[in-house]
Amino acid sequence: MKKGDVINGRYELLDPLGSGGMAFVWRARDIRLDRPVAVKLIAPQFAEDPEFLVRFFSEGQSIARINHPNVVSVLDFGEVEGRPFLVIEYVSGGSLTEAFEGPLVPERALELVAEAARGAGAAHALGIVHRDIKPPNILMTERGQAKLADFGIASIAGGEKFTATGAAIGSPHYVSPEQVSGRQPVPASDVYSLGVVLYELVTGQKLFEHTNVTAIAIAHIEEEPEPPSASVEDVNPALDALVLRCLEKDPADRFQDGNELADAIDSVMSGDADHTTFMPMLHDDEDDELDHLRSPTGRRVLLGSALALLLAIVIGVTLVAASGSPDESAEADSSIESPAASRKPNRKPSPSPTTSTAATTTTSATPSPVPEEDGAEAGSGSTDGGGGGGTGGAGGGGQPAPSAAPSAAPSVAASPSPAESGLTEAETSTE
């Protein structure tokens, strides 16, 4: 496809926004309604698989059911020249990554995460878990409103055939402990990811500053996170408590869905909450899988799972050599600057990052780029899979969200697939 082509007699391709492992993204015009849209064309290697197409259309319908002002809308989907495509709402303000640099004032960070949490909550109410919430998947309108994009990417690539490529799977910095250990994500998994995003917006730094994906994965399971006040001065103790509640290792100890998190943020911003408000409820230790995960046996199991996972990702990188490395997003070029973003809190000196001694395996992988569309050189970013891209999208989900109660810990012999773990092949070595 090239600039000027019209898809299905309705969508005129205007400018390439980016390309990634699973899709090419175009800014386009809906000729019938005379409005801007974004069109995502699935990469040819995925379009050739009938099983993938069935999954794409089935789960695309599920994502299209989400109707919320803080979610990028799916407007249409279909097939052209044997390739499936999505038509989605065009969001021109860029992603959270592009719109802001460095830490935000806590009030603005809370406002943005509350909006994203409301969007996630709308999906959770329909039994849909996002699975890959991170700053590039939180888009900004020109007015500074946050919209959550790219629902269910890991799910649409959920079959072994597709996850073996390593394409369109979540990011290690934001993935929940249960996803790392191969368990099914639940709404509280999205809450964990939103907590990581909030920590990053307030402090301007990563939650775990390790240098490789294995160390980061193990840190999500074993390391206790520091509160934002350990890095930034004058942080409200209630904000500290809220972030740590989001980052509880056991999903049962977190806020249970996006709406519950958004309500908690509202209470912090109104001054109704203090540092004791968000203490998790105690529950029977005999039923607490976290005790097992932190035991010597549990640690060996998790280390084995993490190392097996890393091996699977490395293999995936080799298999996807013909595909592009899914970068963070494919937003429109324009970005906004919030007035609040110019006021940055005082930073405390950051301690030197430490790397888990249990994780010494690193890998360097540079997959070849996806063959570009005619005239579709990368624009302002690239897509995160079938539903990827900075202008929003759908990918998977649609299945009922499972209970937040954790299941049995995985064995080394049955290590999780990359899609189940939520880690992307492009991040086997992180900065």
Phi, psi and omega in degrees: 000150182219168180304135180095342177295148179244121182272126177053032177068014187225322189250109181272123180284126184253300184220140175287134178260335180163174178214155181209200185293334185238346188205155167254137183242133180235141162283134187218173177236129173282105185297321184294317183257357179052060179217154178285142176219173171242138180242130178246117178261124181291140182299147186304322185295334176275324182295340182281351184260116182300323181296320178297318182297318179299315181295319181301309184289323180296312184279335173299323177296321179296315182294326181296344179287341182285119180233101185205143181296342179256022175230134175293125188279141169269120186263328185193160169206156183188206183217137178221129181052039177080005182243129177288153177217157174242141171248123187229163178302136178270121180245118194263357186271003181082178179270171177300326178297318183282326188285333185226146174233137179076182183290150174259161170297143186305324182298318180290320178299316179297319180299314182294316181292326176298319179295315178297323179294323176297320176297316177297322180298324177296321177291317180300324179295339178261006180081021183249129176253133183293308176085344186213050179283129179198165183306320179295341179263009172248110186261158184242132171281171179297336179271001177088016177273139180273138176229132181274133183236169170065053178289138167066030181300315180298330182287318182292334176260025193286338180289155182303324183299326185267324181288340177298335178284342181077002184279148169061044179236156193299180189254135187296330182293337189241001186281147183280159179302321182292328176290320178300320184274008171089009178272161182293131177291148180232172178308324178294341174293320175295325177298318177302312181298320177295325176296321177296317178299315180298316177303315183293321180293324182283321186263338184076016180218164180289153178296312177238116187267048178273167189255357177217160189295326180294315179297321179294316181300315180293325179298321179300330182271321192252325188276137175278126181289150173277148174289157178305328182295345176289341181244337185230137180283157172060039175271134178302127178304329178293325176293317175306311183295322179295315180298314181295328176295319176299327188264015175302141182293323180271122181301335179292341181268355181268175164300140192276343176201178185296322181293323178295320176295315180299320177297320179295319178298319178302321181291328175292315183292331179276350181086007182279346183255150171232188187291346179265351187295325191252022176293130182292152178288141177283146176220170188301121180297333181295336180257008186265110181292339182300323177301319180293318183296330182267356176286162178305319179295314180298321180295321178296319178298313183292321177297317178299319179296317181294318180291320176297323178296316179299319178298318179298322179293318179299317177298320179298322179299319179296317182291332184261019183304333179276354181257165180280158172280113184295107177286193189286321186193177177221061184280169170293159186295324186289142176228161183248163175232114180287141176303324181290338184292341182282345179261109184251138179290159177291135181266139169274154177302133181276133176292155178295134181294147177243151180244135181303131179292343180282347184240097182246002183272126174233161179214151176240124183222132179231088180293150178287150181291155174294140175304130187279152171296159174300118179076010185253049173297154185303136180266248183271002181176200178215170187272156171255064174091191186303324176256011187286184177106146186290347179266016173105190174151180176231164176207302183212216185084204178090340178277153180301138179288130180287171178295152180284350181295127183291149177265186182294149180295144182286156175265161180295324183293334180243064183289153184290152172285160179304323181294321180293329183276336178081028180247144184256146183292339182283354185236031176294337170232121186249156177268000000 
